[in-house]
Amino acid sequence: MLLKNKHFLMYYLWPNTMNNHCGMGYLAEELGQLSKENAIPVNLSFDIKRIFFIPRRIFRKYCEYLIYKKIKKKLKKDNVILFMEYLGTDEMFFQVKLAKKLRKKGFKNKFLCILHLPYKKYLNYFNENEINEFLKYIDKIIVFGSSLKKDLISNGIDKDIIVTKHYAELKYYKPNNKRNYYEKLRVISFGNLFRNDELLKDVIYKCPESINFILIKHNIGNYYSLKSKNVIVYEYIPENELLSEMQKSHISLSILEDTIGSNTITTSMATGLVNVVSDVGSIRDYCNNNNSILCKNHVNEFVNALKYLNDNREKLKELSKNALMKSKEFDILNFINLLNEI
């Protein structure tokens, strides 16, 4: 499937998602493969293997200048630029600087941007006036999750805002068809953004030992006390091992303070996991009572949900199959359709 117009896709390739089937880097490269000459991925990651005596700040400015010159030279009248990690800090802030510079040079091309973090996260980086200023260079904003659109509008962003869903690579994230719904219940919890670690620990403490937990957490020190015969804790595992753990599990447990959707939610559904998840933010864009259990952020809500699924395996199987069906909405091809409609 091809994009109608040539799109320059500005992205970063981060170490934690490099060679993984998730993140904006993978999305950009996959769009480049699917849409050939009409999708041009531009990796904005600056090579840290620079000449040793050049300060990083100066080397970064040099890289920014080269990228700007390259885009300026190649950009034609009907081309589109998609900034895939707009409103970021440090190296990612170059996307804002590039948009501003091209506008000042008179380029009137369509500029799109993706915002894929909760609004509270952007407020950690910038104040509301700065956010408004940086978004004035953009024609249309693509957001993952309806709650982010509401937050932007309520804070005075007067732009065309298109709501879509976080993607999942369905060719990679899929069930292995060997899941046994009647064996000891296996609950996996991974992801780190806006998680409520204390509540997660309370939930695990109050659940019976007939439920196994697999935790993958960067802040592993918070979970050492949970280690037992039914709780396994990893600080990090490669993507292929994560997929294997997901395929062996039954439930994905996400206790969240906020969300606009994430790889955790969409890949869980794509592998047939039932999301037991906080009813916050944009979660109902992805999950509903037919494929998940949505909980208020109270320990008893989550404990009761897990016990219910442990005792009702036919219901677990039904929700799992519905989650798998729902995941078809997150296919990357749908993102190409979206860009063609904008």
Secondary structure, DSSP 8 states (H G I E B T S, - for coil): ---SS-EEEEE---TTTTTSS-HHHHHHHHHHHHHGGGEEEEE----S---TTS-HHHHHHHHHHHHHHHHHHH--TT-EEEETTTT-SGGGGHHHHHHHHHHHTT---EEEEEE-S-HHHHHHH--HHHHHHHHTT-SEEEEESHHHHHHHHHTT--SEEEEE-----TTTS---S---TTSSEEEEEE--TTB-HHHHHHHHHHS-TTEEEEEE-SSGGGGGGG-BTTEEEES---HHHHHHHHHH-SEEEE-BS--S--HHHHHHHHTT-EEEEE--TTGGGT--TTTEEEE-SSHHHHHHHHHHHHH-HHHHHHHHHHHHHHGGGG-HHHHHHHHHH-
